[in-house]
Amino acid sequence: MVGIVDYGVGNLFSLTSSFAAIGAEAKATGDPAELLAADRLILPGVGAFEDAARALRETGLADVVTEAARRGKPLLGICLGMQLLFDVSFEYGEHPGLGLVPGQVRAIAETIPAGLKIPHIGWNALHFTGAPCPIFRDLREGDFVYFVHSYAAVGCEAHTAAVTEYGAPLTAAVWNGNVYGTQFHPEKSGRVGLGILRAFCETEVEAC
Amino acid sequence: MITKRIIPCLDVRDGRVVKGVNFTGLNDVSSPVELAKYYSDVGADELVFYDITASAEGRRLFTDILCETARTVFIPLTVGGGINTVEDFDRVLKCGADKVSVNSGALKNPQLIRDASRKYGDQCVVLSADVKRKDGEFRVFAKGGREDTGLEAVSWIKKGVSLGAGEIVLNSIDTDGVKGGFDLEMLEAVSNAVGVPVIASGGAGSIGDFVTLFTSLPRVDAGLAASIFHFGEVAIPELKSALKARGIPVREV
């Protein structure tokens, strides 16, 4: 079973539906016992980093996610859920993340040339970097996925699995052992996105 | 580079797709769920569901259709029509919508844009404006183009962006349904005035109209149309090939 971490932020309808569409059992829940019993976890998220990080801590689910990841359970953070995996975010201040992937989250305005629209919204191409990442096993270089974000991870080159070009390369996906993150939305990226979720559901589980 | 988006719009009344010409003379075309799935398969980048239902029963049919669509179609869905309160946002977001477009509701109460963007984020709030030339200016019309608000379009749209609208749909009443091409003059005025994505609507009649749109106005991010897609006059794969051949970045499936 895939546990979708429900900490009261965002709408999980599309995510839940996308697992149903690939025939994977998934459940959105905020129950720590259910999440710890799940085979894999999805950490979703929309909105502001600070609010989401606070909600994750106040519900006690930050510890659950961290514990599950440390025990080797495959974890996929999506969009803001990916940003939460890092050490720190500089979105309106300085806020600690879960520290599961080394790096920090900064405004894309600091990286891209002036004049480009922010947020970076729409379909953009993936360019893979480093060793082949298991969740992209069914993808081809240049496949398109759907992005909506104004912040992106930096300083995580050693763990970057894919970048996308928006005036400059932006971190599109990261991979650190059993922990994965996509800045884009697989659940809104058509067949390509469903292929990523399917591959995630079939990643090796070493220990839970 | 980010691609230009092609967006079919499904006008839905009582759970069925309809499309008017200059907002009158509606024809039933097809099932929204089937049409949405078809468009997703052939490469539509996004879908807009526009609820033109007046009754509570029709509204319930609409949300049922929306939920059913979101269970089978995994591209961004925008919902508009009858959005007057933050509760209306909640109602459609729970059924799988990703963005919500406001029009008359925001004209009545501009604070709706601020309240919704604070709650759901700017990326969730699309400001849709029906605009027509009148007395030498671009004028915003409400209630599906029937009521002159007296507001000048560029200043209204800039205000909407400052309140938190993350995207603009600019529908030219002057070119809508005419199939003579997008309203380039109006689109240029708006796209030069705002820093958020602008979606062109109203007037597309051929593949060439989209090529002209994106080559002459690089600041326009997307093209939206309805009947030319529904009646097969423009096929999305051919449209994308034509755009690609002209060096315009598009997503091919």
Interface residues (C-beta under 8 A of the other chain):
Chain A: N11 F13 S14 S17 S18 A20 A21 V46 G47 A48 K117 I118 P119 H120 I121 G122 W123 N124 A125 F144 Y146 F147 V148 E165 Y166 E187 K188 S189 G190 R191 G193 L194
Chain B: M1 I2 T3 R5 S40 D45 C67 A70 R71 T72 F74 I75 P76 L93 K94 C95 G96 D98 Y120 G121 D122 Q123 G166 E167 G195 V196 P197 D221 A222 R251 V253
